[in-house]
Amino acid sequence: MSIQRLHTNERMSQIVIHRGTVYLAGQVGDDMSAGIEQQTRETLDNIERLLGEAGTDKQHILSVTIYLKDIDADFAGMNAVWDQWLPQGVAPARATVEAKLCEPEILVELSVVAALPD
């Protein structure tokens, strides 16, 4: 079975699809001057858009890794937005870690794996 790669450059693909599974590169928000809630909303919007482009949606997310710049300061704010965004009954496997991110202004980055619908 072939591997499909979308939005590819010399380093990475934003979307990789293989054997009914969709892998998204780490996603961040657009406004790096915003606080954790806005960055989380923008990141989730980007994820929703990419999942739609791949032929799936947030109800088919299998796992997510959430990287926070400061887990003590931002965990609650990120979770407040996450809880509003994710429908009841479809919670994926999830890990949340504190990490030094590629730009100092980035407060949150999410990496998602989702299934294609049957």
Secondary structure as the mmCIF struct_conf table of DSSP 4:
data_model
#
loop_
_struct_conf.conf_type_id
_struct_conf.id
_struct_conf.beg_label_comp_id
_struct_conf.beg_label_asym_id
_struct_conf.beg_label_seq_id
_struct_conf.end_label_comp_id
_struct_conf.end_label_asym_id
_struct_conf.end_label_seq_id
STRN STRN1 GLN A 4 THR A 8
BEND BEND1 GLU A 10 ARG A 11
STRN STRN2 SER A 13 HIS A 18
TURN_TY1_P TURN_TY1_P1 ARG A 19 GLY A 20
STRN STRN3 THR A 21 LEU A 24
STRN STRN4 GLN A 27 GLN A 27
BEND BEND2 ASP A 30 ASP A 30
TURN_TY1_P TURN_TY1_P2 MET A 32 SER A 33
BEND BEND3 ALA A 34 ALA A 34
HELX_RH_AL_P HELX_RH_AL_P1 ILE A 36 ALA A 54
TURN_TY1_P TURN_TY1_P3 GLY A 55 GLY A 55
HELX_RH_3T_P HELX_RH_3T_P1 LYS A 58 HIS A 60
STRN STRN5 ILE A 61 LEU A 68
BEND BEND4 LYS A 69 LYS A 69
HELX_RH_AL_P HELX_RH_AL_P2 ILE A 71 TRP A 85
BEND BEND5 LEU A 86 LEU A 86
HELX_LH_PP_P HELX_LH_PP_P1 PRO A 87 PRO A 87
TURN_TY1_P TURN_TY1_P4 GLN A 88 GLY A 89
HELX_LH_PP_P HELX_LH_PP_P2 ALA A 91 PRO A 92
STRN STRN6 ALA A 93 GLU A 98
BEND BEND6 CYS A 102 GLU A 103
TURN_TY1_P TURN_TY1_P5 PRO A 104 GLU A 105
STRN STRN7 VAL A 108 ALA A 115
HELX_LH_PP_P HELX_LH_PP_P3 LEU A 116 PRO A 117
#
